[in-house]
Amino acid sequence: MSYGGYEIDAGENHGVSNRQLALILGISIVGIFIVFAIFIFPIQNLFPESVTDQVTIISKSDGECVVNSQDHPRGISNCNYDIGDKLQITYKYGTAPIETHKKIN
């Protein structure tokens, strides 16, 4: 059979096979995932580091104290400290909860 000056034989396998296409697609998806993991969502952001900070109680209401940490204000529930007390707190950067807190002089 002839088409536009080219001979086409229906029995021959032309182009890329389905298996090769699936392999190319799989490698492309894995490659895109790796690029996103490295450059857009760095792996270390999945496990934030612990930060120890010295803070002062800025307000207290109904047993909950508020301190102003490096990234944002944080609350301590069942707080037995007074306004103006200095504390050492430990938390994971970018998260809300305080892991540990203790009064310092």
C-alpha positions as CSV (number, residue, x, y, z in Angstrom):
1,M,0.0,0.0,0.0
2,S,1.3,3.5,-0.8
3,Y,0.4,6.7,0.9
4,G,1.9,10.0,-0.1
5,G,5.0,8.5,-1.6
6,Y,5.6,6.2,1.4
7,E,5.0,2.5,1.5
8,I,3.1,1.3,4.5
9,D,3.2,-2.4,5.4
10,A,0.5,-3.2,7.9
11,G,2.6,-6.2,9.1
12,E,5.6,-4.2,10.3
13,N,5.8,-2.6,13.7
14,H,6.3,1.1,13.3
15,G,7.2,3.6,16.1
16,V,7.3,2.9,19.8
17,S,5.6,-0.1,21.4
18,N,3.1,0.1,24.2
19,R,5.7,-1.4,26.6
20,Q,8.2,1.3,25.7
21,L,5.6,4.0,26.1
22,A,4.7,2.7,29.6
23,L,8.4,2.7,30.5
24,I,8.9,6.3,29.3
25,L,5.8,7.4,31.2
26,G,6.9,5.7,34.4
27,I,10.4,7.2,34.2
28,S,8.9,10.6,33.5
29,I,6.6,10.5,36.5
30,V,9.4,9.3,38.8
31,G,11.6,12.1,37.4
32,I,9.0,14.8,38.0
33,F,8.5,13.5,41.6
34,I,12.2,13.7,42.3
35,V,12.4,17.2,41.0
36,F,9.5,18.3,43.1
37,A,10.9,16.5,46.2
38,I,14.3,18.2,45.9
39,F,13.5,21.7,44.7
40,I,9.9,22.5,45.6
41,F,9.2,20.6,48.8
42,P,12.5,19.9,50.4
43,I,12.6,16.7,52.4
44,Q,13.9,18.4,55.5
45,N,10.7,20.4,55.8
46,L,8.8,17.1,56.5
47,F,10.8,16.9,59.8
48,P,11.1,20.4,61.3
49,E,13.9,21.0,63.8
50,S,13.3,21.6,67.4
51,V,13.9,25.2,68.6
52,T,14.7,26.3,72.2
53,D,13.7,29.8,72.9
54,Q,13.6,32.1,76.0
55,V,10.2,33.9,76.1
56,T,8.1,36.0,78.5
57,I,4.5,35.3,79.4
58,I,2.6,38.2,77.7
59,S,-1.0,37.3,78.8
60,K,-2.9,34.8,80.9
61,S,-6.6,34.0,80.7
62,D,-8.6,31.0,82.1
63,G,-5.4,29.0,82.9
64,E,-3.9,29.5,79.4
65,C,-0.7,31.6,79.0
66,V,0.4,33.2,75.8
67,V,4.1,33.6,74.8
68,N,5.5,35.3,71.8
69,S,8.0,32.9,70.1
70,Q,10.3,33.5,67.1
71,D,7.7,32.5,64.5
72,H,4.3,33.3,66.1
73,P,2.5,33.5,69.5
74,R,2.0,30.2,71.3
75,G,-0.3,29.0,74.0
76,I,0.4,27.0,77.2
77,S,-2.7,25.3,78.6
78,N,-3.0,24.6,82.3
79,C,-0.5,27.3,82.9
80,N,0.7,27.9,86.5
81,Y,3.0,30.9,85.5
82,D,2.3,34.6,86.0
83,I,2.4,37.4,83.4
84,G,6.0,38.6,83.1
85,D,7.6,35.2,84.0
86,K,10.5,34.2,81.9
87,L,10.3,30.7,80.4
88,Q,12.5,28.4,78.3
89,I,10.3,26.6,75.7
90,T,11.1,24.0,73.1
91,Y,8.9,23.5,70.0
92,K,9.2,22.5,66.4
93,Y,9.6,25.5,64.1
94,G,6.4,26.2,62.1
95,T,4.1,24.1,64.3
96,A,1.8,25.3,67.0
97,P,2.3,23.1,70.1
98,I,5.0,23.7,72.7
99,E,6.9,20.5,73.5
100,T,8.4,21.5,76.8
101,H,8.4,24.6,79.0
102,K,10.1,25.6,82.3
103,K,10.5,28.7,84.3
104,I,14.0,30.4,84.3
105,N,15.3,33.1,86.6
